[in-house]
Amino acid sequence: MVRMMVKLLVAVTMAAGVCAGVTQLSPPYVQHGLASSVAKVLEAVFATVTQSSSSVFLITDGKTSAFTVFTLLDNLQIPGGYGVFEATAEGPVNTTEKQFSRLIEDIKQLLHVSRRVTVVVVSDDPLFLAAFAEWSLKGRLLVWSTRLLAVTRLPLPELHHLYKTFSMCNSMLLIMNNHKLIFRCNVYLHLPYNPQGAQALRIASWTPHRGLTLTTHYSLFPDKFDKFPQKPTLKAATEVNPINKMITLDNDEALEGERFKFTGPAPELIDYLARAMNFSYQYLRPADGTWGVKLENGSWSGMVGMLMRQEVNIGVGPFIISGSRAEAMDFTVPIFLDYWRILGARGQPEVDPWGFILPLAPLVWLAILSALLLLPATVFLMSSYFFHKRENQKNLLRVIFDYIRVLLQQDVLDPVNCWWESLVLAVWMLMMLVLTRSYAGNLMSLLAVRHISEPYQTLQDLLDDPMVTMIWEKDSQSVRYLHSVESGIYREISDTEKEGRLIYKTHEEFPETIDTLVRQGDHVLMEVDMGLKAYVARDFTRTGKCSFYESREGFLSLMFALVGPKASPIVPALSKRITAMTEAGLFFYWMKSAEPNSTVCYRSPTKITVKTTLNLTNVWGMFVILAVGHIISLCVLFYELLGLRLQHRVGPVVEIFQ
C-alpha cells in the first residue's frame, strides 16, 4: 500500500527521487473553477473503474501549478493513496533521458507494492507527452494491469504521435475543451492495429450538466484485445515444420505469380484465434528459414528477429519455451508438451540364424545343463557309497551319457540295476518328453519369424556406433544447448561434430532428408515426437508401409507456445483463448485430422511371421553347431587314440571314476 501525503509539490517530487523542474503557474489552470471541473471529470472516471486499495500516480511536466495539483487531489477520493511526480522534457537531450529513465524506474518500484494503479499524466506539451510515451515503452512501464490516463488540452490531430504507445496499453486520452466558457471533456480510446492515420475512438464525454456519458458500447479502460471491433490484419511469422505444411498456389494477381498458404494443426490454431478475437492475418516467413537464435552482436535471427524488429505482430512457430528467448519476447501458455526422439530407418525382415535357441529361455537351458550334471552325479554317488560295488557298475561318464541319450530321445544302452535308479530315470524321461515336444512346437513357429532391426533406441546407441550420422535442426535452441553444456552425454553428442557425425538441416529440408539420408540407414534425425509422427505418417500414406521408427527413449522435454512482443497485451489475450482450446482437446484433434495415419506405425512390431520354405539362411546356425560338434568329436577321438598308444607303451591306464 502506497500513501504519499502531499504537502508541497517540491517536497513530494524530491521524495520520489525525480529531478523537479521549476513549477510555473499556467493561467488556464489557475482558475479554481476549471481545476474543480477537471477534478470532477477525473472523479467520475475513477468512480467507474476504481476499486478498493487502488492507487493513483500523478505525473506533471513542471508547467502545471502546485495549486492545480492540490485542487485535483483534494477533490479526489483515492482509497489506496497517491503519488505525485514531476519531470520536464526541456533542456539537453541527455538530461531529459536521465530524468525519464529515473522517473520510470521510481514508478516501477512503487508498482511492485501497489495492487491496482492508474497513472495520470497531465501536460499540454506535445514533446513531454511524446517523451513519456517513448520511455514508457523502453522501460516497459505500462503493463496491462496498469491503467494510463493522459489529460491535456491539445487538439486530437496534434496527438497522433501517441498512437503507438496508447494503442498497445490500457490507456485513455482525456481532452479538455474550454471554448467560449463552455467546459467539456472527451474521452478517447486508441484501438490496436488500426491503419496508419486512423483517428482515436471517442467513447465518453463529460459536461457539467450531464456528467460522464458513454458514447459507445465500450466501458472505460476496456479490454480492447479480447475481441477486436474493426477486424485488423495481423502479420504472423511462421515457417515450414511438421505441423505446419506449406502449399504453394499459382495466382497471376499475386506478387511474382506465386502465393503460399499453410495447413495443419498450427494454422488451425491461428484460424481458431482469428475467429475468436476477430482479426485476419497474413503469413510472413523468415529469410533464413529458422526460428531464431541470439547472434554475437546481440541481435536475433529468424522469426524471433522479425518479432524484435516489429516486422510481425505474433510468432506462430510453435516456439520452444526457453529462458534466452523469454528475455526478447513473451510466450503464451503452452500449447503442448513434447520430447525429442530419434528417427531411424527400420531394417529389412531378417531370419535369426540362432532362432533354434529361442524356444527355451536362458534359465531353462541353464537348468537342463545343471540337471545333466547334478542328477547323474547324485545317482552315481548314491550307488557307489550306499550300496555294495557290483561288477557291472558304470562309471560317472557312462551315467551322464545315459541321461544325455534320454534328452536326445534315444534308448539306454546299459541296464539299470536298482529300482530307485529306474524311478529317477523314468521321471527324467517324462520331463524330457514334455520338454522336447514343447521345444519342437515352438521351434516350428519361430522358424517362420522375421526380425526387423531398430538399432538406435538411446543416445548412447548413437555414440557407440561410429558409422551413424545425426541430423539436428539448424540454429535451434536444442543445438545451442548442445554447444553450451560442458559435460555429460550431450557434450559427447556435440563433440561428434568434429568427426563429421553431426550435421544441420532446416525444417523445410527435413522431408527430403528423411527420404534420402535417413532411409539409407546410416543417418538418424533428431526431432520432437509430434513432428516425427507426422513425417512417419506421411511416408506411410505415400508408400503403404512403415519404413521408419521412433526411439523408445525420449530426452530434452519441451514446451511449445506462440509468442508476441515483450509486454504486449495481445499475449495474455491469446493465452486466454489457447487455454480454452487445450482444455477442449482441439489441438490434438486437429493433429489427428491432419495426419490420420499418425499412430499406424507407432511402436510397430519388430517381429513378423511369414509362410515360406526353409533355406540355408534360416538354419545356418544349426550347421555351425553341427560343425563345432564334429570338431570337438575329432578332438576327443584324437585324444583317445593318443591314450591307446601311450597305454601300449607305459602300461594300463587306471580309470579315474571306476
Secondary structure in CASP SS format (residue, H / E / C, confidence):
PFRMAT SS
TARGET T0000
AUTHOR 0000-0000-0000
METHOD secondary structure of the structure
MODEL  1
M C 1.00
V C 1.00
R C 1.00
M C 1.00
M C 1.00
V C 1.00
K C 1.00
L C 1.00
L H 1.00
V H 1.00
A H 1.00
V H 1.00
T H 1.00
M H 1.00
A H 1.00
A H 1.00
G C 1.00
V C 1.00
C C 1.00
A C 1.00
G C 1.00
V C 1.00
T C 1.00
Q C 1.00
L C 1.00
S C 1.00
P H 1.00
P H 1.00
Y H 1.00
V H 1.00
Q C 1.00
H H 1.00
G H 1.00
L H 1.00
A H 1.00
S H 1.00
S H 1.00
V H 1.00
A H 1.00
K H 1.00
V H 1.00
L H 1.00
E H 1.00
A H 1.00
V H 1.00
F H 1.00
A H 1.00
T H 1.00
V H 1.00
T C 1.00
Q C 1.00
S C 1.00
S C 1.00
S E 1.00
S E 1.00
V E 1.00
F E 1.00
L E 1.00
I E 1.00
T E 1.00
D C 1.00
G C 1.00
K C 1.00
T C 1.00
S C 1.00
A H 1.00
F H 1.00
T H 1.00
V H 1.00
F H 1.00
T H 1.00
L H 1.00
L H 1.00
D H 1.00
N H 1.00
L C 1.00
Q C 1.00
I C 1.00
P C 1.00
G C 1.00
G C 1.00
Y E 1.00
G E 1.00
V E 1.00
F E 1.00
E E 1.00
A C 1.00
T C 1.00
A C 1.00
E C 1.00
G C 1.00
P C 1.00
V H 1.00
N H 1.00
T H 1.00
T H 1.00
E H 1.00
K H 1.00
Q H 1.00
F H 1.00
S H 1.00
R H 1.00
L H 1.00
I H 1.00
E H 1.00
D H 1.00
I H 1.00
K H 1.00
Q H 1.00
L H 1.00
L H 1.00
H C 1.00
V C 1.00
S C 1.00
R C 1.00
R E 1.00
V E 1.00
T E 1.00
V E 1.00
V E 1.00
V E 1.00
V E 1.00
S C 1.00
D C 1.00
D C 1.00
P H 1.00
L H 1.00
F H 1.00
L H 1.00
A H 1.00
A H 1.00
F H 1.00
A H 1.00
E H 1.00
W H 1.00
S H 1.00
L H 1.00
K H 1.00
G H 1.00
R C 1.00
L C 1.00
L C 1.00
V C 1.00
W C 1.00
S C 1.00
T C 1.00
R E 1.00
L E 1.00
L E 1.00
A E 1.00
V E 1.00
T E 1.00
R C 1.00
L C 1.00
P C 1.00
L H 1.00
P H 1.00
E H 1.00
L H 1.00
H H 1.00
H H 1.00
L H 1.00
Y H 1.00
K H 1.00
T H 1.00
F H 1.00
S H 1.00
M C 1.00
C C 1.00
N C 1.00
S E 1.00
M E 1.00
L E 1.00
L E 1.00
I E 1.00
M E 1.00
N E 1.00
N C 1.00
H H 1.00
K H 1.00
L H 1.00
I C 1.00
F C 1.00
R E 1.00
C E 1.00
N E 1.00
V E 1.00
Y E 1.00
L E 1.00
H C 1.00
L C 1.00
P C 1.00
Y C 1.00
N C 1.00
P C 1.00
Q C 1.00
G C 1.00
A C 1.00
Q C 1.00
A C 1.00
L E 1.00
R E 1.00
I E 1.00
A E 1.00
S E 1.00
W E 1.00
T E 1.00
P C 1.00
H C 1.00
R C 1.00
G E 1.00
L E 1.00
T E 1.00
L E 1.00
T C 1.00
T C 1.00
H C 1.00
Y C 1.00
S C 1.00
L C 1.00
F C 1.00
P C 1.00
D C 1.00
K C 1.00
F C 1.00
D C 1.00
K C 1.00
F C 1.00
P C 1.00
Q C 1.00
K C 1.00
P C 1.00
T E 1.00
L E 1.00
K E 1.00
A E 1.00
A E 1.00
T C 1.00
E C 1.00
V C 1.00
N E 1.00
P C 1.00
I C 1.00
N E 1.00
K E 1.00
M E 1.00
I E 1.00
T E 1.00
L E 1.00
D E 1.00
N C 1.00
D C 1.00
E C 1.00
A C 1.00
L H 1.00
E H 1.00
G H 1.00
E E 1.00
R E 1.00
F E 1.00
K E 1.00
F E 1.00
T E 1.00
G C 1.00
P H 1.00
A H 1.00
P H 1.00
E H 1.00
L H 1.00
I H 1.00
D H 1.00
Y H 1.00
L H 1.00
A H 1.00
R H 1.00
A H 1.00
M H 1.00
N C 1.00
F C 1.00
S E 1.00
Y E 1.00
Q E 1.00
Y E 1.00
L E 1.00
R C 1.00
P C 1.00
A C 1.00
D C 1.00
G C 1.00
T C 1.00
W C 1.00
G C 1.00
V C 1.00
K E 1.00
L C 1.00
E C 1.00
N C 1.00
G C 1.00
S C 1.00
W E 1.00
S C 1.00
G H 1.00
M H 1.00
V H 1.00
G H 1.00
M H 1.00
L H 1.00
M H 1.00
R C 1.00
Q C 1.00
E C 1.00
V C 1.00
N C 1.00
I E 1.00
G E 1.00
V E 1.00
G E 1.00
P E 1.00
F E 1.00
I E 1.00
I C 1.00
S C 1.00
G H 1.00
S H 1.00
R H 1.00
A H 1.00
E C 1.00
A C 1.00
M E 1.00
D E 1.00
F E 1.00
T C 1.00
V C 1.00
P C 1.00
I C 1.00
F E 1.00
L E 1.00
D E 1.00
Y E 1.00
W E 1.00
R E 1.00
I E 1.00
L E 1.00
G E 1.00
A E 1.00
R C 1.00
G C 1.00
Q C 1.00
P C 1.00
E E 1.00
V C 1.00
D C 1.00
P C 1.00
W C 1.00
G H 1.00
F H 1.00
I H 1.00
L C 1.00
P C 1.00
L C 1.00
A C 1.00
P H 1.00
L H 1.00
V H 1.00
W H 1.00
L H 1.00
A H 1.00
I H 1.00
L H 1.00
S H 1.00
A H 1.00
L H 1.00
L H 1.00
L H 1.00
L H 1.00
P H 1.00
A H 1.00
T H 1.00
V H 1.00
F H 1.00
L H 1.00
M H 1.00
S H 1.00
S H 1.00
Y H 1.00
F C 1.00
F C 1.00
H C 1.00
K C 1.00
R C 1.00
E C 1.00
N C 1.00
Q C 1.00
K C 1.00
N C 1.00
L H 1.00
L H 1.00
R H 1.00
V H 1.00
I H 1.00
F H 1.00
D H 1.00
Y H 1.00
I H 1.00
R H 1.00
V H 1.00
L H 1.00
L C 1.00
Q C 1.00
Q C 1.00
D C 1.00
V C 1.00
L C 1.00
D C 1.00
P C 1.00
V C 1.00
N C 1.00
C C 1.00
W H 1.00
W H 1.00
E H 1.00
S H 1.00
L H 1.00
V H 1.00
L H 1.00
A H 1.00
V H 1.00
W H 1.00
M H 1.00
L H 1.00
M H 1.00
M H 1.00
L H 1.00
V H 1.00
L H 1.00
T H 1.00
R H 1.00
S H 1.00
Y H 1.00
A H 1.00
G H 1.00
N H 1.00
L H 1.00
M H 1.00
S H 1.00
L H 1.00
L C 1.00
A C 1.00
V E 1.00
R E 1.00
H E 1.00
I C 1.00
S C 1.00
E C 1.00
P C 1.00
Y C 1.00
Q C 1.00
T C 1.00
L H 1.00
Q H 1.00
D H 1.00
L H 1.00
L H 1.00
D H 1.00
D C 1.00
P C 1.00
M C 1.00
V C 1.00
T E 1.00
M E 1.00
I E 1.00
W E 1.00
E E 1.00
K C 1.00
D C 1.00
S C 1.00
Q H 1.00
S H 1.00
V H 1.00
R H 1.00
Y H 1.00
L H 1.00
H H 1.00
S H 1.00
V C 1.00
E C 1.00
S C 1.00
G C 1.00
I H 1.00
Y H 1.00
R H 1.00
E H 1.00
I H 1.00
S H 1.00
D H 1.00
T H 1.00
E H 1.00
K H 1.00
E H 1.00
G C 1.00
R C 1.00
L E 1.00
I E 1.00
Y E 1.00
K E 1.00
T C 1.00
H H 1.00
E H 1.00
E H 1.00
F H 1.00
P H 1.00
E H 1.00
T H 1.00
I H 1.00
D H 1.00
T H 1.00
L H 1.00
V H 1.00
R H 1.00
Q H 1.00
G C 1.00
D C 1.00
H E 1.00
V E 1.00
L E 1.00
M E 1.00
E E 1.00
V E 1.00
D H 1.00
M H 1.00
G H 1.00
L H 1.00
K H 1.00
A H 1.00
Y H 1.00
V H 1.00
A H 1.00
R H 1.00
D H 1.00
F H 1.00
T H 1.00
R H 1.00
T H 1.00
G C 1.00
K C 1.00
C C 1.00
S C 1.00
F E 1.00
Y E 1.00
E E 1.00
S C 1.00
R C 1.00
E C 1.00
G C 1.00
F E 1.00
L E 1.00
S E 1.00
L E 1.00
M E 1.00
F E 1.00
A E 1.00
L E 1.00
V E 1.00
G E 1.00
P E 1.00
K C 1.00
A C 1.00
S C 1.00
P C 1.00
I H 1.00
V H 1.00
P H 1.00
A H 1.00
L H 1.00
S H 1.00
K H 1.00
R H 1.00
I H 1.00
T H 1.00
A H 1.00
M H 1.00
T H 1.00
E H 1.00
A C 1.00
G C 1.00
L H 1.00
F H 1.00
F H 1.00
Y H 1.00
W H 1.00
M H 1.00
K H 1.00
S H 1.00
A H 1.00
E C 1.00
P C 1.00
N C 1.00
S C 1.00
T C 1.00
V C 1.00
C C 1.00
Y C 1.00
R C 1.00
S C 1.00
P C 1.00
T C 1.00
K E 1.00
I E 1.00
T E 1.00
V C 1.00
K C 1.00
T C 1.00
T C 1.00
L C 1.00
N C 1.00
L H 1.00
T H 1.00
N H 1.00
V H 1.00
W H 1.00
G H 1.00
M H 1.00
F H 1.00
V H 1.00
I H 1.00
L H 1.00
A H 1.00
V H 1.00
G H 1.00
H H 1.00
I H 1.00
I H 1.00
S H 1.00
L H 1.00
C H 1.00
V H 1.00
L H 1.00
F H 1.00
Y H 1.00
E H 1.00
L H 1.00
L H 1.00
G H 1.00
L H 1.00
R H 1.00
L H 1.00
Q H 1.00
H H 1.00
R H 1.00
V H 1.00
G C 1.00
P C 1.00
V C 1.00
V C 1.00
E C 1.00
I C 1.00
F C 1.00
Q C 1.00
END
